[in-house]
Amino acid sequence: MVVPAKRTRHDAASSSGGVDIGGRRKYRRLDRLSVLPQYHDCGDCSWVCEFCGALFRYVERAVNVSTVAHARYTHCCRAGTVVLPYPSPFPAPFKSNVLSALRNRIKS
């Protein structure tokens, strides 16, 4: 007669994927959601720079000079110190080429 060997706690834990810690099994769970990056919504770009009119999110404010009611932004124009000139208009030949290409696409 064949008698099966007696399984110890260590054997039982290792065969089931758990780890025996002080008589209790601690199972390793594979959480599928922990692999995915967490979604974080910063909100809409509804805050406007008072100097240049650029749109920002509230979390992008300059924390050291902002208050809750009056958020200030310095990433765009350095609080009004950087002023960019307006872009020059496109040359006439370029405009006519682009417009004729668009008209041809619309016709076809």
N, CA, C and O atoms as a GROMACS GRO file, in nm:
protein
  432
    1MET      N    1   0.082  -0.116   0.000
    1MET     CA    2   0.000   0.000   0.000
    1MET      C    3   0.089   0.125   0.000
    1MET      O    4   0.184   0.134   0.078
    2VAL      N    5   0.056   0.221  -0.090
    2VAL     CA    6   0.135   0.344  -0.102
    2VAL      C    7   0.066   0.453  -0.023
    2VAL      O    8  -0.052   0.482  -0.044
    3VAL      N    9   0.139   0.512   0.067
    3VAL     CA   10   0.086   0.620   0.149
    3VAL      C   11   0.146   0.750   0.097
    3VAL      O   12   0.268   0.762   0.088
    4PRO      N   13   0.060   0.850   0.060
    4PRO     CA   14   0.115   0.977   0.011
    4PRO      C   15   0.193   1.048   0.122
    4PRO      O   16   0.161   1.036   0.240
    5ALA      N   17   0.294   1.122   0.080
    5ALA     CA   18   0.375   1.196   0.176
    5ALA      C   19   0.293   1.309   0.235
    5ALA      O   20   0.208   1.368   0.168
    6LYS      N   21   0.320   1.337   0.358
    6LYS     CA   22   0.247   1.443   0.427
    6LYS      C   23   0.299   1.579   0.379
    6LYS      O   24   0.420   1.604   0.377
    7ARG      N   25   0.206   1.665   0.341
    7ARG     CA   26   0.245   1.798   0.292
    7ARG      C   27   0.261   1.891   0.409
    7ARG      O   28   0.180   1.893   0.501
    8THR      N   29   0.366   1.967   0.405
    8THR     CA   30   0.389   2.066   0.510
    8THR      C   31   0.328   2.199   0.468
    8THR      O   32   0.283   2.216   0.354
    9ARG      N   33   0.328   2.291   0.561
    9ARG     CA   34   0.274   2.423   0.528
    9ARG      C   35   0.356   2.490   0.419
    9ARG      O   36   0.302   2.560   0.334
   10HIS      N   37   0.487   2.468   0.421
   10HIS     CA   38   0.573   2.529   0.321
   10HIS      C   39   0.541   2.474   0.182
   10HIS      O   40   0.537   2.549   0.085
   11ASP      N   41   0.518   2.344   0.172
   11ASP     CA   42   0.484   2.284   0.044
   11ASP      C   43   0.350   2.335  -0.008
   11ASP      O   44   0.336   2.363  -0.127
   12ALA      N   45   0.254   2.346   0.079
   12ALA     CA   46   0.121   2.390   0.039
   12ALA      C   47   0.124   2.535  -0.009
   12ALA      O   48   0.059   2.570  -0.108
   13ALA      N   49   0.199   2.617   0.061
   13ALA     CA   50   0.205   2.757   0.022
   13ALA      C   51   0.279   2.775  -0.109
   13ALA      O   52   0.238   2.856  -0.193
   14SER      N   53   0.386   2.700  -0.129
   14SER     CA   54   0.463   2.718  -0.252
   14SER      C   55   0.388   2.662  -0.372
   14SER      O   56   0.405   2.713  -0.483
   15SER      N   57   0.307   2.559  -0.354
   15SER     CA   58   0.235   2.502  -0.468
   15SER      C   59   0.116   2.588  -0.508
   15SER      O   60   0.073   2.582  -0.623
   16SER      N   61   0.061   2.667  -0.416
   16SER     CA   62  -0.055   2.748  -0.449
   16SER      C   63  -0.019   2.891  -0.485
   16SER      O   64  -0.107   2.973  -0.512
   17GLY      N   65   0.109   2.923  -0.486
   17GLY     CA   66   0.150   3.057  -0.525
   17GLY      C   67   0.157   3.154  -0.410
   17GLY      O   68   0.187   3.272  -0.431
   18GLY      N   69   0.132   3.108  -0.289
   18GLY     CA   70   0.136   3.197  -0.174
   18GLY      C   71   0.267   3.184  -0.100
   18GLY      O   72   0.349   3.097  -0.132
   19VAL      N   73   0.288   3.269  -0.005
   19VAL     CA   74   0.408   3.265   0.078
   19VAL      C   75   0.363   3.248   0.220
   19VAL      O   76   0.271   3.316   0.266
   20ASP      N   77   0.428   3.154   0.292
   20ASP     CA   78   0.390   3.125   0.429
   20ASP      C   79   0.463   3.221   0.522
   20ASP      O   80   0.586   3.218   0.529
   21ILE      N   81   0.388   3.305   0.593
   21ILE     CA   82   0.447   3.398   0.687
   21ILE      C   83   0.383   3.375   0.822
   21ILE      O   84   0.267   3.412   0.843
   22GLY      N   85   0.457   3.316   0.912
   22GLY     CA   86   0.409   3.295   1.047
   22GLY      C   87   0.280   3.215   1.053
   22GLY      O   88   0.192   3.246   1.134
   23GLY      N   89   0.266   3.112   0.971
   23GLY     CA   90   0.147   3.029   0.974
   23GLY      C   91   0.033   3.084   0.890
   23GLY      O   92  -0.068   3.016   0.874
   24ARG      N   93   0.045   3.205   0.836
   24ARG     CA   94  -0.059   3.262   0.750
   24ARG      C   95  -0.005   3.270   0.608
   24ARG      O   96   0.113   3.296   0.586
   25ARG      N   97  -0.092   3.247   0.517
   25ARG     CA   98  -0.052   3.257   0.377
   25ARG      C   99  -0.074   3.400   0.328
   25ARG      O  100  -0.180   3.459   0.349
   26LYS      N  101   0.025   3.450   0.265
   26LYS     CA  102   0.012   3.581   0.204
   26LYS      C  103   0.021   3.558   0.053
   26LYS      O  104   0.126   3.523   0.000
   27TYR      N  105  -0.090   3.579  -0.013
   27TYR     CA  106  -0.096   3.554  -0.156
   27TYR      C  107  -0.054   3.680  -0.232
   27TYR      O  108  -0.087   3.792  -0.195
   28ARG      N  109   0.018   3.655  -0.338
   28ARG     CA  110   0.055   3.765  -0.428
   28ARG      C  111  -0.057   3.783  -0.528
   28ARG      O  112  -0.086   3.694  -0.607
   29ARG      N  113  -0.119   3.897  -0.523
   29ARG     CA  114  -0.227   3.926  -0.617
   29ARG      C  115  -0.172   4.006  -0.733
   29ARG      O  116  -0.096   4.100  -0.715
   30LEU      N  117  -0.213   3.967  -0.849
   30LEU     CA  118  -0.177   4.044  -0.967
   30LEU      C  119  -0.294   4.135  -0.998
   30LEU      O  120  -0.398   4.090  -1.048
   31ASP      N  121  -0.277   4.259  -0.969
   31ASP     CA  122  -0.383   4.355  -0.994
   31ASP      C  123  -0.364   4.410  -1.135
   31ASP      O  124  -0.268   4.481  -1.162
   32ARG      N  125  -0.457   4.377  -1.223
   32ARG     CA  126  -0.443   4.419  -1.362
   32ARG      C  127  -0.452   4.570  -1.377
   32ARG      O  128  -0.390   4.626  -1.468
   33LEU      N  129  -0.526   4.636  -1.291
   33LEU     CA  130  -0.541   4.780  -1.304
   33LEU      C  131  -0.418   4.858  -1.259
   33LEU      O  132  -0.401   4.973  -1.298
   34SER      N  133  -0.332   4.796  -1.177
   34SER     CA  134  -0.213   4.867  -1.132
   34SER      C  135  -0.111   4.883  -1.244
   34SER      O  136  -0.021   4.966  -1.233
   35VAL      N  137  -0.124   4.806  -1.350
   35VAL     CA  138  -0.031   4.816  -1.461
   35VAL      C  139  -0.066   4.938  -1.547
   35VAL      O  140   0.023   4.999  -1.607
   36LEU      N  141  -0.193   4.973  -1.554
   36LEU     CA  142  -0.236   5.084  -1.636
   36LEU      C  143  -0.200   5.217  -1.568
   36LEU      O  144  -0.204   5.226  -1.446
   37PRO      N  145  -0.166   5.319  -1.645
   37PRO     CA  146  -0.139   5.449  -1.583
   37PRO      C  147  -0.268   5.509  -1.527
   37PRO      O  148  -0.376   5.490  -1.582
   38GLN      N  149  -0.255   5.580  -1.419
   38GLN     CA  150  -0.370   5.642  -1.357
   38GLN      C  151  -0.411   5.765  -1.436
   38GLN      O  152  -0.326   5.841  -1.481
   39TYR      N  153  -0.540   5.785  -1.455
   39TYR     CA  154  -0.592   5.899  -1.528
   39TYR      C  155  -0.603   6.018  -1.434
   39TYR      O  156  -0.658   6.007  -1.324
   40HIS      N  157  -0.551   6.128  -1.477
   40HIS     CA  158  -0.558   6.251  -1.396
   40HIS      C  159  -0.608   6.363  -1.485
   40HIS      O  160  -0.547   6.393  -1.587
   41ASP      N  161  -0.717   6.425  -1.446
   41ASP     CA  162  -0.774   6.534  -1.523
   41ASP      C  163  -0.736   6.666  -1.459
   41ASP      O  164  -0.772   6.693  -1.344
   42CYS      N  165  -0.662   6.748  -1.531
   42CYS     CA  166  -0.619   6.879  -1.480
   42CYS      C  167  -0.722   6.986  -1.503
   42CYS      O  168  -0.704   7.100  -1.459
   43GLY      N  169  -0.830   6.953  -1.570
   43GLY     CA  170  -0.932   7.052  -1.600
   43GLY      C  171  -0.914   7.112  -1.738
   43GLY      O  172  -0.822   7.077  -1.812
   44ASP      N  173  -1.003   7.203  -1.770
   44ASP     CA  174  -0.999   7.268  -1.901
   44ASP      C  175  -0.906   7.389  -1.898
   44ASP      O  176  -0.871   7.440  -1.792
   45CYS      N  177  -0.865   7.431  -2.016
   45CYS     CA  178  -0.786   7.554  -2.029
   45CYS      C  179  -0.881   7.672  -2.025
   45CYS      O  180  -0.913   7.732  -2.128
   46SER      N  181  -0.926   7.706  -1.908
   46SER     CA  182  -1.024   7.813  -1.895
   46SER      C  183  -0.970   7.936  -1.824
   46SER      O  184  -1.044   8.032  -1.803
   47TRP      N  185  -0.843   7.935  -1.786
   47TRP     CA  186  -0.782   8.050  -1.721
   47TRP      C  187  -0.697   8.123  -1.823
   47TRP      O  188  -0.628   8.060  -1.904
   48VAL      N  189  -0.701   8.255  -1.820
   48VAL     CA  190  -0.635   8.336  -1.922
   48VAL      C  191  -0.524   8.419  -1.859
   48VAL      O  192  -0.542   8.476  -1.751
   49CYS      N  193  -0.410   8.426  -1.927
   49CYS     CA  194  -0.300   8.512  -1.883
   49CYS      C  195  -0.344   8.657  -1.898
   49CYS      O  196  -0.392   8.696  -2.005
   50GLU      N  197  -0.328   8.736  -1.794
   50GLU     CA  198  -0.373   8.875  -1.798
   50GLU      C  199  -0.287   8.963  -1.887
   50GLU      O  200  -0.329   9.074  -1.922
   51PHE      N  201  -0.169   8.917  -1.925
   51PHE     CA  202  -0.079   8.998  -2.005
   51PHE      C  203  -0.089   8.969  -2.155
   51PHE      O  204  -0.094   9.061  -2.236
   52CYS      N  205  -0.092   8.839  -2.192
   52CYS     CA  206  -0.089   8.807  -2.336
   52CYS      C  207  -0.213   8.733  -2.383
   52CYS      O  208  -0.231   8.716  -2.504
   53GLY      N  209  -0.298   8.689  -2.293
   53GLY     CA  210  -0.422   8.622  -2.334
   53GLY      C  211  -0.408   8.474  -2.359
   53GLY      O  212  -0.501   8.412  -2.411
   54ALA      N  213  -0.295   8.414  -2.325
   54ALA     CA  214  -0.276   8.269  -2.344
   54ALA      C  215  -0.366   8.192  -2.250
   54ALA      O  216  -0.393   8.237  -2.138
   55LEU      N  217  -0.413   8.076  -2.293
   55LEU     CA  218  -0.501   7.992  -2.212
   55LEU      C  219  -0.419   7.893  -2.131
   55LEU      O  220  -0.323   7.835  -2.180
   56PHE      N  221  -0.459   7.874  -2.005
   56PHE     CA  222  -0.391   7.782  -1.915
   56PHE      C  223  -0.491   7.704  -1.832
   56PHE      O  224  -0.609   7.738  -1.826
   57ARG      N  225  -0.441   7.601  -1.767
   57ARG     CA  226  -0.516   7.530  -1.664
   57ARG      C  227  -0.481   7.592  -1.530
   57ARG      O  228  -0.376   7.654  -1.515
   58TYR      N  229  -0.567   7.574  -1.433
   58TYR     CA  230  -0.544   7.634  -1.300
   58TYR      C  231  -0.418   7.579  -1.236
   58TYR      O  232  -0.348   7.652  -1.166
   59VAL      N  233  -0.387   7.452  -1.258
   59VAL     CA  234  -0.270   7.391  -1.194
   59VAL      C  235  -0.139   7.444  -1.252
   59VAL      O  236  -0.033   7.418  -1.195
   60GLU      N  237  -0.143   7.516  -1.363
   60GLU     CA  238  -0.021   7.569  -1.425
   60GLU      C  239   0.013   7.710  -1.375
   60GLU      O  240   0.105   7.772  -1.427
   61ARG      N  241  -0.058   7.759  -1.278
   61ARG     CA  242  -0.037   7.895  -1.229
   61ARG      C  243   0.098   7.906  -1.159
   61ARG      O  244   0.155   7.805  -1.115
   62ALA      N  245   0.148   8.028  -1.148
   62ALA     CA  246   0.269   8.055  -1.071
   62ALA      C  247   0.228   8.060  -0.925
   62ALA      O  248   0.167   8.158  -0.881
   63VAL      N  249   0.260   7.959  -0.850
   63VAL     CA  250   0.208   7.941  -0.714
   63VAL      C  251   0.258   8.050  -0.621
   63VAL      O  252   0.184   8.094  -0.533
   64ASN      N  253   0.382   8.095  -0.638
   64ASN     CA  254   0.438   8.191  -0.543
   64ASN      C  255   0.381   8.332  -0.557
   64ASN      O  256   0.393   8.410  -0.463
   65VAL      N  257   0.320   8.366  -0.669
   65VAL     CA  258   0.263   8.501  -0.686
   65VAL      C  259   0.112   8.499  -0.706
   65VAL      O  260   0.052   8.604  -0.731
   66SER      N  261   0.050   8.383  -0.696
   66SER     CA  262  -0.094   8.370  -0.720
   66SER      C  263  -0.171   8.361  -0.590
   66SER      O  264  -0.121   8.316  -0.487
   67THR      N  265  -0.295   8.406  -0.597
   67THR     CA  266  -0.390   8.382  -0.489
   67THR      C  267  -0.499   8.291  -0.546
   67THR      O  268  -0.502   8.265  -0.666
   68VAL      N  269  -0.586   8.244  -0.461
   68VAL     CA  270  -0.692   8.156  -0.507
   68VAL      C  271  -0.784   8.229  -0.604
   68VAL      O  272  -0.827   8.172  -0.705
   69ALA      N  273  -0.815   8.354  -0.573
   69ALA     CA  274  -0.907   8.429  -0.656
   69ALA      C  275  -0.841   8.488  -0.780
   69ALA      O  276  -0.907   8.512  -0.881
   70HIS      N  277  -0.709   8.512  -0.774
   70HIS     CA  278  -0.640   8.576  -0.885
   70HIS      C  279  -0.516   8.494  -0.920
   70HIS      O  280  -0.408   8.516  -0.865
   71ALA      N  281  -0.532   8.400  -1.012
   71ALA     CA  282  -0.419   8.317  -1.054
   71ALA      C  283  -0.337   8.391  -1.158
   71ALA      O  284  -0.392   8.449  -1.252
   72ARG      N  285  -0.205   8.388  -1.143
   72ARG     CA  286  -0.115   8.453  -1.239
   72ARG      C  287  -0.033   8.347  -1.310
   72ARG      O  288   0.003   8.245  -1.251
   73TYR      N  289  -0.004   8.373  -1.434
   73TYR     CA  290   0.071   8.278  -1.516
   73TYR      C  291   0.194   8.348  -1.572
   73TYR      O  292   0.186   8.462  -1.619
   74THR      N  293   0.308   8.281  -1.567
   74THR     CA  294   0.431   8.340  -1.616
   74THR      C  295   0.502   8.252  -1.718
   74THR      O  296   0.612   8.286  -1.762
   75HIS      N  297   0.443   8.140  -1.756
   75HIS     CA  298   0.509   8.049  -1.850
   75HIS      C  299   0.509   8.102  -1.991
   75HIS      O  300   0.595   8.065  -2.071
   76CYS      N  301   0.416   8.187  -2.024
   76CYS     CA  302   0.400   8.230  -2.163
   76CYS      C  303   0.482   8.354  -2.195
   76CYS      O  304   0.563   8.352  -2.288
   77CYS      N  305   0.463   8.461  -2.121
   77CYS     CA  306   0.525   8.590  -2.157
   77CYS      C  307   0.606   8.649  -2.041
   77CYS      O  308   0.641   8.767  -2.045
   78ARG      N  309   0.635   8.570  -1.942
   78ARG     CA  310   0.710   8.617  -1.825
   78ARG      C  311   0.646   8.740  -1.762
   78ARG      O  312   0.712   8.840  -1.734
   79ALA      N  313   0.516   8.730  -1.740
   79ALA     CA  314   0.436   8.836  -1.677
   79ALA      C  315   0.445   8.967  -1.755
   79ALA      O  316   0.455   9.075  -1.696
   80GLY      N  317   0.441   8.958  -1.887
   80GLY     CA  318   0.437   9.076  -1.971
   80GLY      C  319   0.573   9.131  -2.012
   80GLY      O  320   0.578   9.230  -2.085
   81THR      N  321   0.682   9.070  -1.969
   81THR     CA  322   0.815   9.123  -2.005
   81THR      C  323   0.856   9.082  -2.146
   81THR      O  324   0.936   9.152  -2.209
   82VAL      N  325   0.805   8.972  -2.198
   82VAL     CA  326   0.837   8.929  -2.333
   82VAL      C  327   0.720   8.965  -2.422
   82VAL      O  328   0.608   8.919  -2.401
   83VAL      N  329   0.747   9.047  -2.522
   83VAL     CA  330   0.643   9.088  -2.616
   83VAL      C  331   0.688   9.046  -2.755
   83VAL      O  332   0.790   9.092  -2.805
   84LEU      N  333   0.612   8.959  -2.817
   84LEU     CA  334   0.645   8.914  -2.952
   84LEU      C  335   0.575   9.001  -3.054
   84LEU      O  336   0.460   9.040  -3.034
   85PRO      N  337   0.644   9.032  -3.164
   85PRO     CA  338   0.578   9.111  -3.269
   85PRO      C  339   0.475   9.026  -3.342
   85PRO      O  340   0.486   8.903  -3.346
   86TYR      N  341   0.375   9.093  -3.398
   86TYR     CA  342   0.277   9.020  -3.476
   86TYR      C  343   0.345   8.962  -3.600
   86TYR      O  344   0.434   9.025  -3.656
   87PRO      N  345   0.305   8.845  -3.643
   87PRO     CA  346   0.368   8.786  -3.761
   87PRO      C  347   0.337   8.868  -3.885
   87PRO      O  348   0.229   8.926  -3.898
   88SER      N  349   0.434   8.872  -3.975
   88SER     CA  350   0.414   8.948  -4.099
   88SER      C  351   0.316   8.870  -4.188
   88SER      O  352   0.309   8.748  -4.180
   89PRO      N  353   0.243   8.940  -4.271
   89PRO     CA  354   0.149   8.871  -4.360
   89PRO      C  355   0.223   8.786  -4.462
   89PRO      O  356   0.339   8.812  -4.496
   90PHE      N  357   0.156   8.684  -4.510
   90PHE     CA  358   0.218   8.597  -4.610
   90PHE      C  359   0.241   8.674  -4.739
   90PHE      O  360   0.162   8.763  -4.773
   91PRO      N  361   0.347   8.642  -4.811
   91PRO     CA  362   0.370   8.706  -4.941
   91PRO      C  363   0.256   8.672  -5.038
   91PRO      O  364   0.195   8.566  -5.029
   92ALA      N  365   0.230   8.763  -5.132
   92ALA     CA  366   0.120   8.746  -5.227
   92ALA      C  367   0.133   8.619  -5.311
   92ALA      O  368   0.032   8.550  -5.331
   93PRO      N  369   0.253   8.583  -5.363
   93PRO     CA  370   0.260   8.460  -5.443
   93PRO      C  371   0.225   8.335  -5.362
   93PRO      O  372   0.162   8.243  -5.413
   94PHE      N  373   0.266   8.332  -5.236
   94PHE     CA  374   0.234   8.216  -5.152
   94PHE      C  375   0.084   8.206  -5.129
   94PHE      O  376   0.026   8.098  -5.140
   95LYS      N  377   0.022   8.319  -5.098
   95LYS     CA  378  -0.124   8.320  -5.077
   95LYS      C  379  -0.198   8.271  -5.200
   95LYS      O  380  -0.290   8.190  -5.190
   96SER      N  381  -0.158   8.320  -5.318
   96SER     CA  382  -0.229   8.282  -5.440
   96SER      C  383  -0.210   8.133  -5.469
   96SER      O  384  -0.304   8.068  -5.515
   97ASN      N  385  -0.091   8.078  -5.444
   97ASN     CA  386  -0.069   7.934  -5.466
   97ASN      C  387  -0.154   7.850  -5.372
   97ASN      O  388  -0.213   7.751  -5.414
   98VAL      N  389  -0.160   7.888  -5.247
   98VAL     CA  390  -0.238   7.812  -5.148
   98VAL      C  391  -0.387   7.820  -5.182
   98VAL      O  392  -0.458   7.720  -5.178
   99LEU      N  393  -0.434   7.940  -5.213
   99LEU     CA  394  -0.576   7.956  -5.244
   99LEU      C  395  -0.615   7.882  -5.370
   99LEU      O  396  -0.722   7.821  -5.375
  100SER      N  397  -0.530   7.884  -5.472
  100SER     CA  398  -0.564   7.810  -5.595
  100SER      C  399  -0.563   7.659  -5.570
  100SER      O  400  -0.646   7.588  -5.626
  101ALA      N  401  -0.472   7.611  -5.488
  101ALA     CA  402  -0.470   7.468  -5.456
  101ALA      C  403  -0.596   7.429  -5.380
  101ALA      O  404  -0.653   7.322  -5.405
  102LEU      N  405  -0.640   7.513  -5.288
  102LEU     CA  406  -0.763   7.484  -5.215
  102LEU      C  407  -0.886   7.484  -5.306
  102LEU      O  408  -0.974   7.399  -5.294
  103ARG      N  409  -0.890   7.580  -5.397
  103ARG     CA  410  -1.003   7.586  -5.491
  103ARG      C  411  -1.007   7.462  -5.579
  103ARG      O  412  -1.114   7.408  -5.607
  104ASN      N  413  -0.891   7.416  -5.623
  104ASN     CA  414  -0.884   7.295  -5.706
  104ASN      C  415  -0.932   7.172  -5.628
  104ASN      O  416  -0.999   7.086  -5.684
  105ARG      N  417  -0.898   7.165  -5.499
  105ARG     CA  418  -0.943   7.052  -5.417
  105ARG      C  419  -1.093   7.054  -5.396
  105ARG      O  420  -1.158   6.950  -5.395
  106ILE      N  421  -1.147   7.172  -5.380
  106ILE     CA  422  -1.291   7.185  -5.359
  106ILE      C  423  -1.368   7.148  -5.486
  106ILE      O  424  -1.472   7.084  -5.478
  107LYS      N  425  -1.317   7.188  -5.602
  107LYS     CA  426  -1.383   7.158  -5.728
  107LYS      C  427  -1.384   7.009  -5.759
  107LYS      O  428  -1.480   6.958  -5.816
  108SER      N  429  -1.278   6.940  -5.720
  108SER     CA  430  -1.270   6.797  -5.754
  108SER      C  431  -1.328   6.707  -5.649
  108SER      O  432  -1.327   6.585  -5.665
   0.00000   0.00000   0.00000
